[in-house]
Amino acid sequence: MWTLRRRWAKISSLMRRSRGMNWAKGSIYSHLRQGRNKSTSELKMFIRAEVELQERLETMGYRSPTWRLLRALQSLLSAAHLQGELAVTAPPFFPSAGRGTTKFWGKKQGPTVFLWESLDEGGREECEKAICTHKDLVVWSRARPAKGDCKLRGFEQEGKAVFQGDGI
């Protein structure tokens, strides 16, 4: 958690200095630049939108999983694709990553790790469809939905719980 906060502090300070190209020297920018055919200004706007989305998700209580956890989820099926998270927090050790219809980098193929809480409605629908047709995927989600909501989520109807923890 502390590492993520430091990383966001660094990204935020880079975004504030975005008048020049100082913000563009980080590894996140370099990685995203290689994975997208966008101009510098388009990439800058994309990163700014991703940072704003991350801030909105965090105010609603979302916390990104640690890279250590994501490596463990990846190793379950040798996953090659991450679906969910944000472009500025998605780990570069996945050969491809995206969220819903937004592609961050790489070609979407092979076993997939879905991060349920960070998906929008379109991404969740895509996850539910994938569960019905593929068996090479992992869905990471909170153990329980929001308070008072007892309805089964799409992946819970088709999937099998491998691990269920108390309170994250």
N, C-alpha and C positions, 0 to 999 in steps of 0.2 A: 504494500500500500504506500509506504513512504517513497519507494523508488518511483512509483507512478506519479505521485504528487510532485517530486522533483523534476520528472520528465515533463509534466504539464507546465510547471513553472518556467522551465527552459523554453518550451514551445510558445507559451504565452509571451515571454519576453522577446522571443524572436519575431512573433507576429506583430508586436508593438513597434519593432524596429523595421518593419517591412517597407519603409520608404526607399531604402537602398536595397542592396542584395545581401546584406548581412544575414538575414533570416534564412537565406537559401543554402547555407553551408552545412546544415545538419544532415545526419545520415538518413533521417526520415524523408527529407526532401529529395535527396539523391536516389533513394530507393523508389520513391513514387515517380520521379522523373523518368527513370528507366522503364517503368512498367506502363507508362501512359504516353500516348502521342498527343501531347497538349503543349501549347505555348506556355511561356513562363507566367504570363498574366492569368491564363486559364487555370494553370496548376496552383497559382497563388490563391485564386478565388475558391478553388476546390478545397484546399487545405484550410482556409479560413472557415468555410461552411462546415467542414468536418469538426473543427475545434468548437464551433458554436453548438453543433449537435451533441458533441461529447459533454459540454457544459450543461445542456438541457437534460440529457440522460442522467447525469450525476445529480442534478437537483431533484430528480424523481427517484433517487436512491440506487441507481445502477452503479455497479463497480466492475471494472474490467478484471477478468481472471488474470492471475499471474502468468508469466511466460513459462514458469516451471509447470504449472497446471496444464497449460496449453500443450507443452511438449508431451506430457503424460497422456493427454487425450489423443494427440497425434499418433503416439506410439501404439495405441490400442489396435488400429487397423492400418498403420503406415499411411495415414491420411496425407493427401497431397493438396487439399483445398480447404480453406477456412471460409465459412460463410457466417457473417456477422461481424461485430466489433466495428471499429472505424479505421479509416485509412491511416490515421496518425498513431494508432495504438496497435494495429494488427502486426503480429510478429513476422519478420522477414524470413524466418526459417520454413514457412509454408511456401511451396512452389507457386501457388496461386491463392488469391484472396479477393473477397468482395462482400457486398452486403445487398441482398435482394438483387435488383437488376444493375446495381453499380459495381463495376469491375475495378479493383484496385491494381492488380497486376496478375500476370500469368494466364494460362488457359484453364478454364474450369473443367477438370477431369479427374477421375480417380476418387478414392474414398474421401469423404467430407466430414469436417467437424462443424456443426451448427451451434452458434451461441444464441440461444432463444431470446433472452432479454434484450439483446441489442438489435434484433431484427424488427423491421417495420412490418405492417400487415402483409405486404406483398412477399417479403422474405419468409414470413411464417407460413404463408400458403405454399410457397415453393418447398419449404421444409416438409410440410405435411404430404405434398405430392411425392416427394423423393422417398419418404418413409414407405409409401405404398409400393413403390417400384424398385427400390434398391435396399440392399441389406448391408452395404459397406459405408455406414455413416454412424456418427456419434452426435447426440444432442446433449448439450450442457445447459442446465436450467436450474433455477432455484428449486429446492425440494418442494416448496408449497407456493401456490400462486398468491396473489394479494389477499389480504384479510377479507373474509366473507365470500370469496369466490371459490365455490366448491366444484365448478364445472371442469371436466377433464379437458386438458389441452390436446390439440390434434396429435401430437407425437406420443402422448400417454395412451391413446386408444390403440395404436398400432405397435408401439415399441415395447421394449422390455427394460425395466430399471436394473441397471448394473450396480449402482451405488446410490444411496440416499442418505445424506448427512443431515445433521440437526443444525439449523441456523447458520447461514452465511449472510 
